[in-house]
Amino acid sequence: MNSQHFALSYAVPHSAAEVFKAVTNVRGWWTGDVDGVADVPGGEFTYRYADLHYSRQLVTELVPDARVAWRVTEARLTFTADPAEWAGTEIVFDIVAQGANTEIRFAHEGLRSDFECFEACSSAWGFFVGSSLRRLITTGEGPTTPPWATAG
């Protein structure tokens, strides 16, 4: 049986409002080119990283300090036989206040373990959500260079 999504979670010593603000500040934690808006319901933004990844996201849900969801409406992953693997998937952040901490529960719903990009994409999400977003929340600083950009 294949996993039907990629997920990770962690807690930070910051408010749900601070986490929500960071999540919706996509330019603050993604490397590459981001165009459009990610902080209004119905907004759309595109992400492009070199010639490897292009995707368009539609903001389907924004519940202040609680939930952010994007639907991938278009995808072009040049490193897979099916460049549109991400199309139709959902990217979801549940933000859960827990006393002085806030838990971030991230899921890329539909990013299945049998997708050709699963290993590379789950590693990238580990960097972006697990490291870069966490860095933005905890230090206010943007992303560092992703590991794959320095591999050589």
RAVEN-V672750 format. One record per backbone hydrogen bond with DSSP energy under -0.5 kcal/mol. CO is the residue of the C=O (numbers start at 1). NH is the residue of the N-H. E is the energy in kcal/mol with one decimal. If there is no record, write none. Layout:
((CO & NH & E) (CO & NH & E))
This chain:
((3 & 113 & -1.7) (4 & 110 & -2.5) (6 & 108 & -3.2) (8 & 106 & -3.0) (10 & 104 & -3.3) (12 & 14 & -1.7) (12 & 102 & -2.4) (15 & 19 & -2.0) (16 & 20 & -2.8) (17 & 21 & -2.2) (18 & 22 & -1.9) (19 & 23 & -2.8) (20 & 24 & -2.1) (22 & 25 & -1.1) (24 & 26 & -1.0) (25 & 28 & -1.9) (26 & 29 & -1.6) (26 & 30 & -1.9) (32 & 34 & -0.5) (33 & 48 & -2.2) (35 & 46 & -2.9) (40 & 43 & -2.3) (43 & 59 & -3.3) (44 & 37 & -2.1) (45 & 57 & -3.2) (46 & 35 & -2.0) (47 & 55 & -2.2) (48 & 33 & -3.1) (49 & 52 & -1.9) (49 & 53 & -1.7) (52 & 78 & -1.7) (52 & 79 & -0.6) (53 & 49 & -2.5) (54 & 76 & -2.9) (55 & 47 & -2.7) (56 & 73 & -2.2) (56 & 74 & -1.2) (57 & 45 & -2.1) (58 & 60 & -0.9) (58 & 71 & -2.6) (59 & 42 & -2.2) (61 & 69 & -2.5) (62 & 64 & -0.6) (63 & 66 & -2.7) (63 & 67 & -2.3) (66 & 95 & -3.4) (67 & 63 & -2.9) (68 & 93 & -3.1) (69 & 60 & -1.9) (69 & 61 & -1.7) (70 & 91 & -3.0) (71 & 58 & -2.6) (71 & 73 & -0.8) (72 & 88 & -3.5) (74 & 56 & -2.5) (76 & 54 & -1.3) (76 & 78 & -0.7) (77 & 80 & -1.3) (81 & 83 & -0.7) (82 & 85 & -1.6) (83 & 77 & -1.9) (84 & 87 & -1.5) (86 & 89 & -2.5) (89 & 72 & -2.8) (90 & 92 & -0.5) (90 & 109 & -1.9) (91 & 70 & -2.6) (92 & 107 & -2.3) (93 & 68 & -2.2) (93 & 95 & -0.5) (94 & 96 & -0.6) (94 & 105 & -2.9) (95 & 97 & -0.6) (96 & 103 & -3.1) (98 & 101 & -1.9) (101 & 98 & -3.4) (102 & 12 & -2.3) (103 & 96 & -2.8) (103 & 105 & -0.6) (104 & 10 & -1.6) (104 & 106 & -0.6) (105 & 94 & -2.8) (106 & 8 & -2.0) (107 & 92 & -3.1) (107 & 109 & -0.9) (108 & 6 & -1.5) (108 & 111 & -1.7) (109 & 90 & -2.4) (110 & 112 & -1.6) (112 & 115 & -1.8) (115 & 118 & -1.4) (117 & 121 & -3.7) (118 & 122 & -2.9) (119 & 123 & -1.8) (120 & 124 & -2.1) (121 & 125 & -2.7) (122 & 126 & -2.1) (123 & 127 & -1.8) (124 & 128 & -3.2) (125 & 129 & -2.8) (125 & 130 & -1.2) (126 & 131 & -0.5) (127 & 131 & -1.3) (127 & 132 & -3.1) (128 & 133 & -2.7) (129 & 134 & -0.7) (131 & 135 & -2.5) (132 & 136 & -2.2) (133 & 137 & -2.5) (134 & 138 & -2.8) (135 & 139 & -2.7) (135 & 140 & -0.8) (135 & 141 & -0.8) (136 & 140 & -1.3) (146 & 149 & -1.3) (146 & 150 & -0.6) (147 & 150 & -1.0) (147 & 151 & -0.7))
